[in-house]
Amino acid sequence: MSKTAEQALHAELVAVLAAVSQGQPRVLTTRGGEALPAGPFQMVHRSLQAGLRAWVENQTQHSLGYVEQLYTFADRERSEAAHVLSISYLGLTREPEQPPQGDTSWQDWYSYFPWEDWRTGAPAVLADCIVPHLQAWVKEAPNTVQKQSRQARAAINFGVNEQAWNEDLVLQRYELLFEAGLVQEGAQRGMAVRDRLPGRSMQHDHRRILATGIARLRAKIKYRPVVFELMPPAFTLLQLQQTVEALAGRGLHKQNFRRLIEQQDLVEEAGGVTAGGAGRPAKLFRFRSDVLQERAIAGSKLPLARGT
C-alpha cells in the first residue's frame, strides 16, 4: 500500500443521541458503553444528516427527532493507517421500552461526568478529588504566568475560589482535566496520568464529543424548546421540570419554572390526569405544536433558576 493510501482521509459520523428516562439523562452507546454510535459517511447519502439518520435508524431501529451538527474533530492518533475526521451530531429522541440489540446500550451520561450533576448540590467528587488534584497541578506550573493561568482556569471552570458554577462549561472542564492528566483517555495517547477520577472513560475522543453534546444541549434548552423532543405525548409539569433538571444538572425553583412555562404559553392541557401512584393526581399537558413553529424563529427560554 502506498504512503498516500495509508494517510488517506476518512470521514466518520459520530452521534450523541440523548434521551431522558425516569428523570435521568441517557446517551446511546456501543462497545459496552465505551463508545458512541459511529459509522462511515457514504456517498450514497444526500447529506451528512441523512447519512447519520440512516445509520442510526438501521443500528437502533429507532427514528430520530431533532438533529443538529455539533463539531468536526480531527484526531490523528485514532488510527495508524488513516487520518480520521469525526463529524459529530446531537440527536434527541426517546429511549425505547425494548433494550437495543448487541453491544448497544443506553447509559446515564453522569456515569461519565459525575462532577456535572448538581441537582442535589455540589458532587462530593469535586471537594474530595478534583479540587485537590487541580491545586497540585497549579503548584507544578513551571513559571508564575502559567501558574496564574492554571489557577484562573480551575476557578472559572470548576466554581472554586467563590466563582459560580457554570453548567454550560462541560467541554472546558473535561479538557482541563485531560490537560492536568486526570482522565484515563490521556493514557490512550501516551500521557502520564496522575490519577483516574471517578467517571467512566471512552475510546478515542468519544467522551470529548459527548461533553460537547451535553454542553450544546444545556445551552440550547435555555432559548429553544427542544426539550419537548424528549417528552412523551402527554406529561405532567413535574415530569417536564425533572427533564430540564436532568439535562442541566441543576435544581429548578418549582414555582418559577411553572410561572415561566405558563407565561410563554408553551403547553396546553391534554385532558386527564396521572393514574395510580401515591398523592394527588396531576394534570397532563402536551406541547403546543404551533408554539414550536413560533419559537423556532423567535426563541424561547426555559428557566434555569437556581434553587430547589
GIHUQUI-V983341 format. One record per pair of residues at least 6 apart in sequence whose C-alpha atoms are under 8 Angstrom apart, sorted by the first residue. I is the first residue (numbers start at 1). GAP is how many residues later the second one is. Records with the same first field share a line. If there is no record, write none. Layout:
# GIHUQUI-V983341
I->GAP, GAP
This chain:
# GIHUQUI-V983341
6->75, 76
7->74, 75, 76
8->73, 74, 75
9->73, 74, 75, 76
10->30, 72, 73, 74, 75
11->29, 30, 73, 74, 75, 76
12->26, 27, 28, 29, 72, 73, 74, 75
13->25, 26, 27, 28, 35, 39, 73, 74, 75, 76
14->22, 23, 24, 25, 38, 72, 73, 74, 75
15->21, 22, 23, 37, 73, 74, 75, 76
16->11, 12, 20, 21, 72, 73, 74, 75, 193, 194, 197
17->10, 11, 73, 74, 75, 76
18->7, 8, 9, 10, 72, 73, 74, 75, 76
19->6, 7, 8, 73, 74, 75, 76, 211
20->6, 74, 75, 210, 223, 226, 227
21->73, 74
23->216, 219, 220, 223
24->84, 219, 222
25->83, 84, 85, 218, 221, 222
26->80, 81, 82, 83
27->79, 80, 81, 82
28->8, 9, 76, 77, 78, 79
29->6, 7, 8, 75, 76, 77, 78
30->6, 7, 73, 74, 75
31->72, 73
32->71, 72, 73
33->71, 72, 73, 74, 169
34->167, 168, 169
35->167, 168, 171, 172
36->170, 174
37->19
39->16
41->7, 10, 11
42->9
45->6
49->18, 19, 20
52->37
53->10, 11
56->6, 7
57->6, 7
60->40, 41
62->34
63->30
64->27, 28, 29
65->26, 27, 28, 164
66->25, 26, 27, 160, 163
67->22, 23, 24, 25
68->21, 22, 23
69->18, 19, 20, 21
70->17, 18, 19, 20, 142, 143, 146
71->16, 17, 18
72->13, 14, 15, 16
73->12, 13, 14, 15
74->9, 10, 11, 12
75->8, 9, 10, 130
76->6, 7, 8
77->112
78->6, 126
88->121
89->124
90->123
92->137, 138
93->136, 137
94->135, 136, 137, 138
95->11
99->6, 7
110->6, 7, 89
111->88, 89
112->87, 88, 89, 95
113->86, 87
114->9, 11, 84, 85
115->7, 8, 10, 11
116->7, 51, 54, 133
117->6, 132, 133
118->131, 132, 133
119->126, 127, 130, 131, 132
120->130, 131
125->73
129->68
130->67
133->49
134->20, 46
135->16
137->13, 43
138->9, 10, 12, 13
139->8
140->7
141->6, 9
153->23
154->6, 22
155->6, 8
156->7, 8, 9
157->8, 9, 12, 15, 16
158->7, 8, 15
159->6, 7
167->48, 51, 81, 82, 83
168->47, 48, 50, 51
169->46
170->41, 42, 44, 45
171->37, 40, 41, 44
174->34, 37
175->33
177->6
178->7, 8
181->10, 11, 12, 13, 14
182->11, 12, 13, 14, 15
183->10, 12, 13, 14, 18
184->9, 12, 17
185->16, 17, 18, 19, 20
186->6, 7
187->6
188->16
201->6
214->33
217->30
218->29, 30
220->6
221->6, 23, 80, 81
222->78, 79, 80, 81, 82
223->76, 77, 78, 79
224->71, 72, 75, 76, 77, 78
225->67, 70, 74, 75, 76, 77
227->16, 17
228->59
231->9
233->53, 54
234->36, 50, 51, 52
235->49, 50, 51
236->38, 46, 47, 48, 49
237->21, 46, 47, 48
241->11, 13, 16
245->6, 7
248->56
250->54, 56
251->53, 54, 55, 56, 57
252->51, 52, 53, 54, 55, 56
253->52, 53, 54, 55
254->54
256->47, 49
257->45, 46, 48
260->42, 43
261->6, 41
264->36
265->26
266->21, 22, 25
267->18, 19, 20, 21
268->17, 18, 19, 20
269->14, 15, 16, 17
270->14, 15, 16
271->12, 13, 14
272->11, 12
273->8, 9, 10, 11
274->7, 8, 9, 10
275->6
